[in-house]
Every structure is written in C-alpha cells, then in structure tokens.
Amino acid sequence: MPNRSSTFAYRHDGGHYLVELNLRDARQLFNSLDPAPFREKDLDSNAEDYIVGAVRELGLRHRSRMVVHLPDSGFGGESEQSIVSAIRHYFDYRARHATDELKQTLVRGGLSLGIALVFLFACLWTRQLVVQSSLQATGEIIGEGLIIMGWVAMWRPIDIFLYEWWPLRHRIRTFRHIESMPIEVKVAR
C-alpha cells in the first residue's frame, strides 16, 4: 500500500491511482530540442521525473493509470493515440537502455571478479613465499599487507554483485510498469 501521504497526493479512480499530467500543449511533454519524429521523441526530463517519481511513490504493486489532460487546442496536430504511443515508446526505450546497462554491469562484474581472484591468489602465493623466506617480523608484516591487498581487490566485484545490479533491475521494472500502464488522454474543459 502506498504510504499515507501518497494516498492524499494521488486521486484514486476505478481501482487505479492516477498519475495526472495537466498540460497546455502536447509539446510540453517532450524534449523540444530532440529532432526525432513525435513518436520517437524523448520525454521532457521534468515530465519523466514526475512520472517515474509518482510511480515509485505509489509502488509497483499498485494499479495505476496515467491521465494526460490537454485542452482541445493543445494537441498540436497529434492524436490521442499518437501521444499514448509516444509515451509507451519512450519508456520501452528507457527499459531497453537500462537492460543493456544491467548486462554491461554484470559483464564488468564478472571480469572484475576474474581479475580480482587471480590477484588474490597471487597475493596469497606471494605471501607464502615471503613468510617462508623472510625474517619473522618482516615476513609477517609484508604477508598481512599482501592479504589485505588481495581482499581489497575483491571489493569492486563484490560491490557489483551485492549492491550495484539491483537498482538497475528496479529501474527496468519501473520503466516496464509505466510502459504497460493504461494511459488516457483527456480533453480538458
């Protein structure tokens, strides 16, 4: 359930929480510097931040619906369906981009893990040689330093596999949720 303040911030209609956008013109929704055709334009960063923030605040478990309110004169030659299609296309693109980023992160994690393991084993092997061939105090100090270096090398792959991947996965789920949620364009009176 959304937190109590969320329920007051978003209207509830027909079993859905409403993510509402009140616009004067359909072009407000999209990045004006993007030269791509309407359906492929990037959303304006403020519009994207609002939509993503609202969905995160409401939570992915709850049914939500996007409602775009536009005056009759604000369509700028676009149809309701082309606006809906452009929003869906944009969030599909963002989900695909985030999926690619997740894959690259996991590949980087795997490569980092391989390098770190080789380095760790080299440190442990070198430690054995140093401890066996050095004076006791010097060998212990150098040996402990090598163990620390080897485990510090493991920090990055551990960070990737324990912490870095799941925010990307959540971002993908959020974008897919927005892409699939009902979107309605209403003529504001």
C-alpha positions as CSV (number, residue, x, y, z in Angstrom):
1,M,0.0,0.0,0.0
2,P,1.4,3.5,-0.8
3,N,2.3,5.4,2.3
4,R,-0.5,7.5,3.7
5,S,0.8,10.8,2.3
6,S,0.8,9.2,-1.2
7,T,-2.8,8.4,-1.0
8,F,-3.6,12.0,-0.4
9,A,-1.3,13.2,-3.3
10,Y,-2.9,11.0,-5.9
11,R,-6.5,10.6,-6.8
12,H,-7.9,7.1,-6.8
13,D,-10.4,6.1,-9.6
14,G,-11.8,2.8,-10.6
15,G,-9.2,0.8,-8.7
16,H,-6.3,2.8,-10.1
17,Y,-4.2,5.5,-8.6
18,L,-4.0,8.3,-11.1
19,V,-0.7,9.8,-12.3
20,E,-2.1,13.0,-13.8
21,L,-0.3,15.5,-16.1
22,N,-2.0,18.8,-16.8
23,L,-0.6,20.3,-19.9
24,R,-1.4,23.3,-22.1
25,D,0.2,21.7,-25.1
26,A,1.3,18.2,-26.1
27,R,4.8,19.5,-26.9
28,Q,5.3,20.2,-23.2
29,L,5.5,16.5,-22.6
30,F,8.5,16.1,-24.9
31,N,12.1,17.5,-25.2
32,S,11.8,20.4,-27.6
33,L,15.5,20.0,-28.7
34,D,15.0,16.4,-29.9
35,P,14.7,16.5,-33.7
36,A,13.2,12.9,-33.8
37,P,9.7,12.4,-35.1
38,F,7.0,12.8,-32.5
39,R,6.6,9.1,-31.7
40,E,10.3,8.7,-31.1
41,K,11.0,12.0,-29.2
42,D,12.5,11.9,-25.7
43,L,10.2,13.0,-22.9
44,D,11.0,16.3,-21.2
45,S,13.2,15.5,-18.2
46,N,10.7,17.2,-15.8
47,A,7.8,15.1,-17.2
48,E,9.9,11.9,-16.9
49,D,11.0,12.7,-13.4
50,Y,7.4,13.4,-12.3
51,I,6.0,10.2,-13.9
52,V,8.8,7.9,-12.6
53,G,8.7,9.6,-9.2
54,A,4.9,9.2,-8.9
55,V,5.1,5.5,-9.9
56,R,7.9,4.9,-7.4
57,E,6.0,6.7,-4.7
58,L,2.8,4.7,-5.4
59,G,4.8,1.4,-5.7
60,L,4.8,-1.2,-8.5
61,R,2.4,-3.4,-6.7
62,H,-0.4,-1.0,-7.1
63,R,-2.5,-0.4,-10.1
64,S,-2.0,3.0,-11.6
65,R,-3.2,4.8,-14.6
66,M,-1.7,7.8,-16.4
67,V,-4.1,10.6,-17.3
68,V,-2.8,13.4,-19.6
69,H,-5.1,16.4,-19.5
70,L,-4.9,18.6,-22.6
71,P,-7.1,21.5,-23.8
72,D,-8.7,20.9,-27.2
73,S,-6.3,23.4,-28.8
74,G,-3.2,21.7,-27.2
75,F,-2.9,18.6,-29.4
76,G,-0.7,20.4,-31.9
77,G,-1.8,18.1,-34.8
78,E,-1.2,15.0,-32.7
79,S,-3.9,12.4,-31.9
80,E,-4.6,10.9,-28.5
81,Q,-3.3,7.6,-29.8
82,S,0.0,9.2,-31.1
83,I,0.6,10.8,-27.6
84,V,-0.1,7.4,-25.9
85,S,2.2,5.6,-28.4
86,A,5.0,8.2,-27.9
87,I,4.9,7.8,-24.1
88,R,4.9,3.9,-24.4
89,H,7.7,4.1,-27.0
90,Y,9.8,6.3,-24.7
91,F,9.5,4.1,-21.7
92,D,10.2,1.0,-23.8
93,Y,13.3,2.7,-25.0
94,R,14.4,3.6,-21.4
95,A,13.7,0.0,-20.2
96,R,15.8,-1.4,-23.1
97,H,18.6,1.0,-22.4
98,A,18.6,0.1,-18.6
99,T,18.6,-3.6,-19.5
100,D,21.7,-3.0,-21.6
101,E,23.3,-1.1,-18.7
102,L,22.4,-4.0,-16.4
103,K,24.0,-6.6,-18.8
104,Q,27.2,-4.4,-19.1
105,T,27.4,-4.1,-15.3
106,L,27.1,-7.9,-14.8
107,V,29.8,-8.5,-17.5
108,R,32.0,-5.9,-15.9
109,G,31.4,-7.6,-12.5
110,G,32.4,-11.0,-14.0
111,L,35.6,-9.6,-15.5
112,S,36.4,-7.7,-12.3
113,L,35.8,-10.9,-10.3
114,G,38.1,-12.9,-12.5
115,I,40.9,-10.3,-12.3
116,A,40.4,-9.9,-8.5
117,L,40.6,-13.7,-7.9
118,V,43.8,-14.0,-9.9
119,F,45.2,-11.1,-7.9
120,L,44.1,-12.5,-4.6
121,F,45.7,-15.9,-5.4
122,A,48.9,-14.2,-6.5
123,C,48.9,-12.2,-3.2
124,L,48.3,-15.4,-1.2
125,W,51.0,-17.3,-3.1
126,T,53.5,-14.4,-2.7
127,R,52.7,-14.2,1.0
128,Q,53.6,-17.9,1.4
129,L,57.0,-17.2,-0.3
130,V,57.7,-14.1,1.8
131,V,56.7,-15.7,5.1
132,Q,58.9,-18.7,4.4
133,S,62.0,-16.8,3.2
134,S,62.0,-13.7,5.5
135,L,62.7,-12.8,9.0
136,Q,59.7,-13.5,11.1
137,A,58.6,-9.8,11.9
138,T,59.2,-8.5,8.4
139,G,57.6,-11.6,6.7
140,E,54.5,-11.2,8.9
141,I,54.1,-7.5,8.1
142,I,54.5,-8.0,4.4
143,G,52.4,-11.1,4.4
144,E,49.5,-9.3,6.2
145,G,49.8,-6.4,3.7
146,L,49.5,-8.9,0.8
147,I,46.4,-10.5,2.3
148,I,44.8,-7.1,2.8
149,M,45.7,-6.1,-0.8
150,G,44.2,-9.3,-2.2
151,W,40.9,-8.8,-0.3
152,V,40.7,-5.1,-1.2
153,A,40.9,-6.2,-4.9
154,M,37.7,-8.2,-4.3
155,W,35.8,-5.1,-3.1
156,R,34.6,-3.9,-6.6
157,P,33.2,-7.3,-7.9
158,I,31.5,-7.8,-4.5
159,D,30.1,-4.3,-4.7
160,I,28.7,-5.0,-8.2
161,F,27.2,-8.4,-7.4
162,L,25.8,-7.4,-4.0
163,Y,24.6,-3.8,-4.5
164,E,25.0,-2.3,-7.9
165,W,22.8,-4.5,-10.1
166,W,19.5,-4.4,-8.1
167,P,18.8,-0.6,-8.5
168,L,19.2,-1.1,-12.3
169,R,16.8,-4.1,-12.1
170,H,14.3,-1.9,-10.2
171,R,14.6,0.9,-12.7
172,I,13.8,-1.6,-15.5
173,R,10.8,-2.9,-13.7
174,T,9.6,0.7,-13.1
175,F,10.0,1.6,-16.8
176,R,8.2,-1.6,-17.9
177,H,5.4,-0.8,-15.4
178,I,5.0,2.7,-16.8
179,E,5.1,1.4,-20.4
180,S,2.3,-1.1,-19.7
181,M,0.1,1.0,-17.5
182,P,-3.2,2.4,-19.0
183,I,-2.6,5.8,-20.5
184,E,-5.6,8.1,-21.1
185,V,-5.6,11.4,-22.9
186,K,-8.5,13.6,-21.8
187,V,-9.6,16.9,-23.3
188,A,-9.6,19.5,-20.5
189,R,-12.5,21.8,-20.5
